[in-house]
Amino acid sequence: MTKIVDLRSDTVTQPTAAMRAAMMAAPLGDDVFGDDPTVNALQEKLAALLGFEAALFMPTGTQSNLCAILAHCGRGDEYIVGQLAHTYRYEGGGAAVLGSVQPQPLVQDASGQMALADIAAAIKPDDCHFARTRLLCLENTWNGHPMPASYLQQASALAREKGLAVHLDGARLFNAAVASRQDGESALASAKRIAGHFDSVSVCFSKGLGAPVGSMLCGSKELIARALRIRKMAGGGMRQVGLLAAAANHALDHHLERLADDHALAQRLAQGLQGVNGLTVRSAQTNIVFVDVADGRGPDLLAHLKARGVLATGLIGLRFVTHLDVDAAGIDHALACIRTFFDQPATAVAAPAARGAAVY
Ligand SMILES: *Cc1c(COP(=O)(O)O)cnc(C)c1O
């Protein structure tokens, strides 16, 4: 059986043998009683590494963002968020459904930034007509784009000046950290610098870090105490969950710096696609390569690739994500298959339905 080159997402990785061994060896306790030493150690470790007082282990990034928004905002408050941000678009509207927190979505540019003037204009005055604007929510990376430090600085300064808290959906914070680090800086030091602009940060272990499950919300002691109540309410109180925290801890110790390999593979794919007639590489700054396919041939290309053991997602714009379980040979196989496809004459195809492809 040939190996599948699964480029749908960095969530598809299998835990390595060393990660499984770390999971099996972890001391465990009932985390709802606060008794799991592996969870407690991981929470303390990541909070310290990113410069926060406290942290809370979460089953998913969705629950982590939800707990953050509900810990920052009360009923009838609002949060400002990009209209293509994961928190707004891909989390089932949880903050509105479960917290009666109104989103104020704003247009983002091609790299995911909301204009500072739009943010300023969206902050409501203190007046009984309006919801109270409480929180600005950013995302880094957004669609594989690392946010420039100057933007993070200016957006968070603007929010603070207006009395808003600032939350980062940093599902791929460490990819952003690796892509935007200064010369000689470690991935962790760079991540801490990014986190320093925020009152709370949510990170995923289940994406590029290669753990099977898990996210972490970091913030002040007070915020994390509120988030703990909300996590319990949301059904996220887990018991001997040190099994999963051990995987996350292993990922932190062993899979951070190697994110640079994923970024290099994304570059290898993007560069290999240069000059292929019929597609355009839109962006490839971290581990995600977006490709626009001409003439509505996206779905056909996906089917062609799938028949050859290469998986990706999308419709018009296709998405290829590199991760721990892909290597250069896999990327070269994907490239060869894409090239073969475009050597073929186009068959007549209907334009794909105009609906947004999901981005996980
Ligand atoms: C994956 C992801 C999340 C959280 O997703 P879960 O599947 O709930 O862990 C949040 N934000 C972004 C940007 C993501 O990519």
The ligand as an SDF file (V2000), in Angstrom:
LIG
                    3D

 15 15  0  0  0  0  0  0  0  0999 V2000
   -8.1830   24.8070   14.4810 C   0  0  0  0  0  0  0  0  0  0  0  0
   -8.4340   26.1910   14.8560 C   0  0  0  0  0  0  0  0  0  0  0  0
   -9.1420   26.5080   16.0210 C   0  0  0  0  0  0  0  0  0  0  0  0
   -9.7080   25.4880   16.9730 C   0  0  0  0  0  0  0  0  0  0  0  0
  -10.2070   24.3680   16.3860 O   0  0  0  0  0  0  0  0  0  0  0  0
  -10.5830   23.0360   17.1980 P   0  0  0  0  0  0  0  0  0  0  0  0
  -10.8150   22.0830   16.0810 O   0  0  0  0  0  0  0  0  0  0  0  0
  -11.7970   23.3480   17.9710 O   0  0  0  0  0  0  0  0  0  0  0  0
   -9.4280   22.6600   18.0680 O   0  0  0  0  0  0  0  0  0  0  0  0
   -9.3120   27.8420   16.3160 C   0  0  0  0  0  0  0  0  0  0  0  0
   -8.8080   28.7970   15.5320 N   0  0  0  0  0  0  0  0  0  0  0  0
   -8.1110   28.5240   14.4240 C   0  0  0  0  0  0  0  0  0  0  0  0
   -7.5480   29.6380   13.6150 C   0  0  0  0  0  0  0  0  0  0  0  0
   -7.9020   27.2160   14.0330 C   0  0  0  0  0  0  0  0  0  0  0  0
   -7.2000   26.9560   12.9320 O   0  0  0  0  0  0  0  0  0  0  0  0
  1  2  1  0
  2  3  1  0
  2 14  2  0
  3  4  1  0
  3 10  2  0
  4  5  1  0
  5  6  1  0
  6  7  2  0
  6  8  1  0
  6  9  1  0
 10 11  1  0
 11 12  2  0
 12 13  1  0
 12 14  1  0
 14 15  1  0
M  END
$$$$
